[in-house]
Amino acid sequence: LCYQPDDTKLHAFISAALFGEAVSACVLCADDQAGGFKIMKTESYFLPKSEHYIKYDVKDTGFHFTLDKAVMNSI
């Protein structure tokens, strides 16, 4: 969905590198007796006034990302 072979812009390459195709899976269970991994904490941080830094358009070919130049200074 993220990789667009016809999009040759630099921001498309960087977006593909950061948000490229990946797969992960997790099985969660409500039973504490089941054992296994336990989610102890989750956390997120949002940089104020940064909503315009990363944009994407959903097209027939998938997601097309656009990065603002300010992204590089915010990391």
C-alpha positions in Angstrom: 0.0 0.0 0.0 2.8 2.4 0.8 5.3 1.6 -2.0 4.7 3.5 -5.2 7.2 2.5 -7.9 6.1 5.3 -10.2 6.6 8.0 -7.6 10.2 9.1 -8.0 10.1 12.2 -5.7 12.6 12.2 -2.7 9.8 12.6 -0.2 8.2 9.4 -1.6 11.5 7.5 -1.0 11.9 8.8 2.5 8.2 8.0 3.3 8.7 4.4 1.9 11.8 4.0 4.1 10.0 5.2 7.2 6.6 3.7 6.7 7.3 0.9 4.3 5.6 -2.4 4.0 5.8 -4.3 7.2 3.8 -7.1 8.9 3.3 -7.8 12.5 0.8 -9.7 14.5 -0.3 -9.9 18.1 -2.7 -12.2 19.9 -4.3 -10.6 23.0 -6.3 -12.4 25.7 -8.4 -11.0 28.5 -7.5 -13.9 30.8 -4.7 -13.0 33.3 -4.1 -16.8 33.8 -3.2 -17.3 30.1 0.5 -16.3 30.6 2.6 -14.8 27.8 3.2 -11.1 27.2 1.3 -8.4 29.1 0.8 -4.8 28.0 2.0 -2.8 30.9 1.9 0.7 29.5 1.3 2.6 26.2 2.5 6.1 25.4 2.3 8.6 22.6 3.7 12.0 22.1 2.5 14.6 19.6 4.6 17.5 18.5 2.4 20.6 18.9 1.4 22.3 15.6 2.9 19.5 13.5 -0.3 18.2 11.8 0.9 19.5 8.4 4.3 17.8 8.5 3.1 14.4 7.1 0.2 14.2 4.7 -1.1 11.3 2.5 -3.6 10.9 -0.2 -5.4 7.6 -0.6 -5.6 6.7 -4.3 -6.5 3.6 -6.3 -2.8 2.5 -6.1 -2.5 3.0 -2.3 -1.1 5.7 0.0 0.8 8.6 -1.4 2.8 10.4 1.3 4.0 14.0 1.3 6.5 15.3 3.8 7.0 18.9 4.8 10.6 20.1 5.0 10.0 20.9 8.7 10.0 17.1 9.4 13.8 17.0 9.3 14.2 19.7 11.9 11.6 18.1 14.2 13.3 14.7 14.6 
